[in-house]
């Protein structure tokens, strides 16, 4: 599997050729046969990135979409501007891997291996036409099915989305495809996969946007020389100027405005490093136990955390992280580029999936500033510590909580008064957590009282979490009781706005005002 990843404004992009991507995707299918976990592959272009991010550093336009991309098993660069941006940030991507090239390549390989594919999404019969075309260029390709349902990720219809999705998921699962192509466009395809991940029985799902249109010829692709030179966007504008001119103009302007500060800062830091009289290399310390009650590997990193360092030391460090608790000491690090940060993201993913503890400590100001400009500081904020001592104390605290049998990650605390039940939510409320919630039992134990959701400590809420709030509200209001949400963090409030449901809930600023609002029977009881 590929081990090099670059970060573009907080979005990871894997360094792959087309053949690398095909090879790794079929490896994912083999892994699914052993663990039954579906994998996700995203193909991102400039439009995708700007739809994910906000103009303002430290904020995101679509928090869930960014989270999905960060934990996707593979993210490819579907556009030369993405490739160029990555190179300017220190990650020399091998080539562009567009969905329109990836899908035919996967079809040919699937035909050779006897693997099946399912075509989901698109408008009208375009998915069926794409399947027929691919069977012509890849004789023997097994098409498990085609369907073009309309999916809802916004507004009131989200309340019924779970039932609507169930019929689609059941049809896909009955066909048992190895590869599921999702042609809903972003962010629909990503959100739909994430909220149904726990139910899908597919090896790999791939978000391919409008690729069906390219495959069938309904939308023409630019000549090869324009694709290679990064001018395909000009060709596309000529095909539909009324719709695409503003989209591309605004997209490229926003992308350039957001990414230019990080490029200039990295160039500046590189210049300073080259001009520095201090050319010594700081050799990483060997992992060893720190003086705590739990084994902790403390690893001091080099002066430069860039592509050369990742290529030489990355594999060994990845292996060490998988052995238990680890703290990366950044005391000596004065320079980090996109590849270095991409490597840290991979370590972070490895740690969360393997349920091991990872901490960073002692970041110098230039490194922290780079994290901010590449928009990844928010991802690491909970594992960043000012000193080694604080990081060690955090690791020991996590070990203590785990040994005591307490819950980690997402959890809730229920408190009850004579008139209402308050659920205090903590952590990250994603699709897996939402699927594990027992709604009937939750409502049954409320004993007919009013309900308040206190989200003060809730750092993230995905599409499934919003759907869960909808279902809980419906149950509570159906019993003539009141439903109030309070203390929303900015990222959670952003998700309610993105899904266009912020006006469908009764929201208060804090717990005190939420409790007072229960006296107004015409408010939260009729939301």
TIFI-578027 format. One line per 4 residues: for each residue z, y negated, x negated of C-alpha. Coordinates in steps of 0.1 Angstrom, whole numbers, plus 2048, in hexadecimal, padded with zeros to 3 digits. Layout:
BEGIN
Z Y X ~ ...
***
This chain:
BEGIN
800 800 800 ~ 7FA 7DC 7F5 ~ 817 7CB 7E3 ~ 80B 7A7 7E0
80F 78E 7FB ~ 809 768 7FB ~ 81B 74F 812 ~ 806 734 823
81D 71C 836 ~ 836 738 83D ~ 81B 751 848 ~ 817 76F 832
7F4 779 828 ~ 7EE 79A 815 ~ 7D8 79B 7F7 ~ 7BE 7B5 801
799 7BE 800 ~ 789 7CC 81F ~ 78A 7EF 810 ~ 7AF 7EA 807
7B6 7E1 82B ~ 7A4 7FF 839 ~ 7B7 816 821 ~ 7D9 807 829
7D3 808 84F ~ 7CB 82D 84E ~ 7EA 832 839 ~ 7FE 820 855
7EF 839 86E ~ 7FB 856 858 ~ 81E 846 857 ~ 81E 843 87D
81B 869 880 ~ 83C 86C 86E ~ 851 850 87D ~ 83F 847 89E
842 821 897 ~ 822 80E 8A0 ~ 816 7F5 885 ~ 806 7D3 88A
7EA 7C3 876 ~ 7E1 79E 87B ~ 7C1 78C 870 ~ 7C9 767 86C
7B3 749 867 ~ 7BB 723 867 ~ 7BB 721 88D ~ 7D5 73D 88E
7EC 72C 874 ~ 7EB 70A 884 ~ 7F3 719 8A6 ~ 811 729 897
81F 70B 885 ~ 82C 6E8 88D ~ 821 6C8 87D ~ 846 6C3 874
853 6D8 856 ~ 870 6EE 860 ~ 863 6F3 883 ~ 84A 70B 892
832 707 8B0 ~ 837 72B 8BA ~ 856 73C 8AB ~ 84F 75F 8B7
82B 75F 8AA ~ 838 755 887 ~ 852 770 889 ~ 838 78A 893
821 780 876 ~ 83E 782 85D ~ 847 7A5 867 ~ 823 7B2 86C
81A 7D0 855 ~ 7FA 7BE 84A ~ 7ED 79B 84D ~ 7C9 794 841
7B7 773 839 ~ 79D 76F 854 ~ 78D 750 846 ~ 783 741 825
79A 722 829 ~ 7B7 73A 82A ~ 7AB 74A 80A ~ 7A7 729 7F9
7C9 71C 804 ~ 7D9 73C 7F7 ~ 7C9 738 7D5 ~ 7D4 714 7D2
7F7 71F 7DA ~ 7F6 73A 7BF ~ 7EA 759 7D0 ~ 7C7 762 7C7
7BC 776 7E6 ~ 7A2 78F 7DD ~ 78C 787 7FB ~ 78A 77E 81F
791 79B 837 ~ 784 790 859 ~ 789 7A3 879 ~ 763 7A4 87F
760 7B7 85E ~ 77F 7CC 861 ~ 778 7DB 883 ~ 756 7EB 87A
765 7F7 859 ~ 782 807 86B ~ 76A 817 884 ~ 755 827 869
774 835 857 ~ 783 841 878 ~ 763 854 880 ~ 765 865 85E
78A 86E 863 ~ 787 878 888 ~ 79F 85C 892 ~ 79E 84B 8B4
79C 827 8BE ~ 7A5 813 8DE ~ 795 7F2 8E7 ~ 7AC 7DB 8FA
7A6 7B7 906 ~ 787 7A2 905 ~ 776 794 924 ~ 762 7A8 93D
751 7C7 92D ~ 750 7B9 90A ~ 769 7D3 8FD ~ 754 7F0 90B
734 7E1 8FC ~ 746 7DD 8DA ~ 750 801 8DC ~ 72D 80C 8E3
71F 7F8 8C6 ~ 739 806 8AE ~ 731 82A 8B9 ~ 70D 823 8AF
715 817 88C ~ 731 830 888 ~ 724 851 897 ~ 741 868 8A2
759 84B 8A8 ~ 773 856 8C2 ~ 778 83B 8DC ~ 799 842 8EE
794 827 908 ~ 78B 804 911 ~ 79C 7EB 928 ~ 79D 7C5 92D
7BE 7BD 93F ~ 7CA 799 943 ~ 7EC 795 933 ~ 806 77A 939
81B 76B 91E ~ 823 74A 930 ~ 831 73C 950 ~ 83F 74D 96F
829 76B 96D ~ 83D 776 94E ~ 857 782 967 ~ 83E 79E 971
82F 7A3 94F ~ 843 7C2 947 ~ 836 7D5 965 ~ 812 7C8 95E
815 7D3 93A ~ 822 7F6 944 ~ 801 801 953 ~ 7EE 7F5 935
806 806 91C ~ 806 826 930 ~ 7E0 827 92F ~ 7E0 821 90A
7FB 83B 903 ~ 7E9 855 918 ~ 7CB 851 902 ~ 7E0 853 8E2
7C9 83E 8CC ~ 7CE 83C 8A6 ~ 7C2 818 8A6 ~ 7C6 7FE 8C2
7B0 7DF 8C0 ~ 7BF 7C1 8D2 ~ 7A6 7A7 8DC ~ 7BB 78F 8F0
7BA 773 8D7 ~ 7D8 763 8C6 ~ 7F4 761 8CF ~ 7EF 778 8ED
7E7 797 8D9 ~ 804 793 8C2 ~ 81D 78C 8DD ~ 810 7A8 8F3
814 7C1 8D7 ~ 836 7B5 8CD ~ 845 7B7 8F0 ~ 836 7DA 8F5
83B 7E7 8D2 ~ 858 7FD 8DC ~ 843 80F 8F7 ~ 821 812 8E5
817 834 8D6 ~ 7FC 828 8BE ~ 7F9 82A 899 ~ 7ED 807 892
7E5 7E9 8A9 ~ 7CE 7CE 89B ~ 7CB 7AB 8A9 ~ 7A6 7A3 8A7
7A1 784 8BC ~ 77D 77F 8C6 ~ 76F 79A 8B1 ~ 760 7AD 8CE
749 78F 8D4 ~ 73D 791 8B0 ~ 737 7B6 8B1 ~ 723 7B5 8D1
70F 797 8C5 ~ 71A 780 8E1 ~ 726 769 8C7 ~ 711 767 8A7
720 768 885 ~ 715 750 86A ~ 6FD 75C 84E ~ 70E 76F 832
70B 752 81A ~ 71D 73B 832 ~ 739 755 837 ~ 73D 759 811
73D 733 80A ~ 757 72C 826 ~ 73F 719 83C ~ 73F 731 85A
753 718 86E ~ 736 700 86D ~ 71F 71B 87A ~ 737 723 896
73A 6FE 8A1 ~ 714 6FD 8A5 ~ 716 71B 8BD ~ 72F 709 8D4
735 6E5 8C9 ~ 745 6D9 8EA ~ 761 6F3 8E6 ~ 765 6F8 8C1
760 6D6 8B1 ~ 782 6C7 8BB ~ 793 6E9 8B4 ~ 786 6EB 891
78A 6C7 889 ~ 7AE 6C5 895 ~ 7B6 6E8 885 ~ 7A9 6DF 863
7B9 6BD 863 ~ 7DB 6CB 86D ~ 7D8 6E8 854 ~ 7CF 6D1 838
7EA 6B8 840 ~ 805 6D4 841 ~ 7FA 6E7 822 ~ 7F2 6CA 80A
816 6C1 801 ~ 81D 6E5 7F7 ~ 7FE 6E7 7E2 ~ 805 6C6 7D0
829 6CF 7CA ~ 820 6F1 7BB ~ 806 6E0 7A4 ~ 820 6C7 79A
83A 6E2 792 ~ 820 6F6 77E ~ 818 6D7 76A ~ 83D 6D1 762
842 6F5 758 ~ 825 6F4 740 ~ 830 6D3 731 ~ 854 6DF 72E
862 6E3 70A ~ 877 700 717 ~ 85F 71D 716 ~ 879 739 713
876 756 72B ~ 896 761 73C ~ 896 787 73F ~ 8A4 794 75F
8C6 7A5 75D ~ 8C8 7C9 764 ~ 8D6 7D1 786 ~ 8FB 7D8 785
919 7DA 79B ~ 92B 7B9 7A1 ~ 951 7B8 7A3 ~ 955 7BF 7C8
961 7DB 7DE ~ 93C 7E4 7E5 ~ 920 7EB 7CC ~ 90A 7CC 7C9
8EB 7CA 7B2 ~ 8E9 7A7 7A4 ~ 8C7 7A0 796 ~ 8BF 780 782
89B 775 786 ~ 883 766 76C ~ 87B 742 768 ~ 859 747 77A
856 75B 79A ~ 830 75C 79D ~ 813 775 7A0 ~ 816 780 77B
83C 787 780 ~ 836 799 7A1 ~ 81C 7AF 791 ~ 832 7B8 774
855 7BB 784 ~ 84F 7BD 7A9 ~ 84C 7E3 7AE ~ 86D 7EA 79B
880 7CF 7AE ~ 873 7DC 7CF ~ 881 7FE 7C6 ~ 8A3 7F0 7BC
8A6 7DD 7DD ~ 8A2 7FD 7F0 ~ 8C1 80C 7DF ~ 8DB 7F7 7F0
8E9 7D3 7F0 ~ 8D8 7BB 7D8 ~ 8DC 797 7CF ~ 8BF 784 7BF
8CC 769 7A8 ~ 8B4 74B 7A6 ~ 8C8 738 78C ~ 8AD 739 772
88F 736 789 ~ 87D 714 786 ~ 85B 71E 795 ~ 850 733 7B2
82D 735 7C1 ~ 81E 743 7E1 ~ 81C 767 7D2 ~ 840 765 7C7
84C 75A 7E9 ~ 836 774 7F9 ~ 848 78E 7E4 ~ 869 782 7F0
85E 785 814 ~ 854 7A9 80D ~ 877 7AF 7FE ~ 886 79F 81D
871 7B6 834 ~ 87B 7D4 81F ~ 8A0 7CB 821 ~ 89F 7C6 847
88C 7E6 84E ~ 8A1 7FB 837 ~ 8C2 7EC 844 ~ 8CD 7E2 821
8DD 7C1 817 ~ 8C9 7A6 804 ~ 8D5 784 7F9 ~ 8C6 767 7E5
8DD 74F 7D2 ~ 8DD 730 7BB ~ 8BB 721 7C4 ~ 8B1 703 7AF
8A4 6E5 7C1 ~ 87F 6EA 7B8 ~ 880 70D 7C5 ~ 891 703 7E5
878 6E7 7E9 ~ 85B 700 7E5 ~ 86B 716 800 ~ 86C 6F8 817
847 6ED 811 ~ 83A 711 815 ~ 84F 713 834 ~ 863 732 82D
886 723 829 ~ 88E 72B 84D ~ 887 750 848 ~ 89F 752 82B
8BA 73A 837 ~ 8D2 755 842 ~ 8D1 767 820 ~ 8D1 748 80A
8F2 73F 7F8 ~ 8FB 723 7E0 ~ 90D 739 7C7 ~ 90F 75D 7BC
933 75E 7C8 ~ 92A 754 7EB ~ 90E 76E 7EC ~ 925 78A 7E0
93F 780 7FA ~ 924 782 815 ~ 919 7A5 80A ~ 93D 7B0 80B
942 7A1 82D ~ 923 7B3 83B ~ 92F 7D4 82D ~ 952 7CE 83B
944 7C7 85E ~ 92D 7E6 85C ~ 948 7FD 851 ~ 95E 7F1 86E
943 7FC 886 ~ 93B 7D9 892 ~ 918 7D0 89E ~ 901 7BC 888
8E1 7AA 890 ~ 8DD 7A1 8B5 ~ 8FC 7A6 8CB ~ 90D 795 8E8
931 78D 8F2 ~ 93A 78E 916 ~ 956 778 924 ~ 961 776 948
973 75C 95D ~ 97C 75E 982 ~ 95A 74E 98C ~ 941 757 971
937 76E 954 ~ 92C 75E 933 ~ 915 771 91B ~ 916 762 8F8
8F7 76E 8E5 ~ 8F6 771 8BF ~ 8DA 777 8A6 ~ 8B6 780 8AD
8AC 78B 8D0 ~ 88A 79C 8CA ~ 876 7B7 8DC ~ 88A 7D4 8CF
8AB 7C4 8DA ~ 89D 7BB 8FC ~ 891 7DF 901 ~ 8B4 7EC 8F9
8C5 7D5 913 ~ 8D2 7E8 932 ~ 8CB 7CD 94D ~ 8D8 7E1 96B
8F9 7E8 95A ~ 8FC 7C4 94E ~ 8F7 7B7 972 ~ 90E 7D2 981
92A 7C8 96A ~ 928 7A4 974 ~ 939 7AC 995 ~ 925 792 9A8
930 774 993 ~ 91B 757 986 ~ 90A 75C 965 ~ 908 745 946
8F4 74D 927 ~ 903 73C 909 ~ 8E8 73B 8EE ~ 8FA 726 8D4
8F8 742 8BA ~ 8D6 750 8C5 ~ 8BE 749 8A8 ~ 89F 758 8B7
891 763 8D9 ~ 870 775 8DD ~ 859 77A 8FB ~ 86D 799 906
88E 785 904 ~ 87E 76A 91B ~ 873 786 933 ~ 897 794 932
8A5 772 93C ~ 88C 771 959 ~ 897 793 965 ~ 8BC 78B 961
8B8 76A 974 ~ 8A5 77C 990 ~ 8C1 795 994 ~ 8DC 77A 993
8CB 762 9AB ~ 8C3 780 9C2 ~ 8E8 785 9C6 ~ 8EE 761 9D0
8FE 758 9AF ~ 8F5 73E 994 ~ 8E3 742 973 ~ 8E6 729 957
8DA 728 933 ~ 8EB 711 91A ~ 8EE 708 8F5 ~ 8CA 710 8ED
8C0 70D 8C8 ~ 89F 6FB 8C1 ~ 88B 71B 8B9 ~ 896 72B 8D9
88F 70C 8ED ~ 86D 70B 8DC ~ 865 72F 8E9 ~ 86E 724 90D
856 707 909 ~ 83A 71C 8F9 ~ 83D 735 916 ~ 83E 718 92F
85E 724 940 ~ 876 70A 934 ~ 876 6FA 957 ~ 87B 71C 968
89F 71F 95B ~ 8BD 709 961 ~ 8C6 6FE 93E ~ 8E4 6EA 933
8EE 6DB 912 ~ 90E 6ED 90C ~ 926 707 91B ~ 93D 6EC 92B
921 6DC 93E ~ 914 6FE 948 ~ 935 707 957 ~ 938 6E6 969
915 6EB 977 ~ 921 70A 98A ~ 932 6F2 9A2 ~ 910 6E5 9AC
904 701 9C3 ~ 8E2 6F1 9C7 ~ 8DA 6F2 9A2 ~ 8DB 712 98E
8DD 728 9AD ~ 8BA 71E 9B8 ~ 8A8 71C 997
***
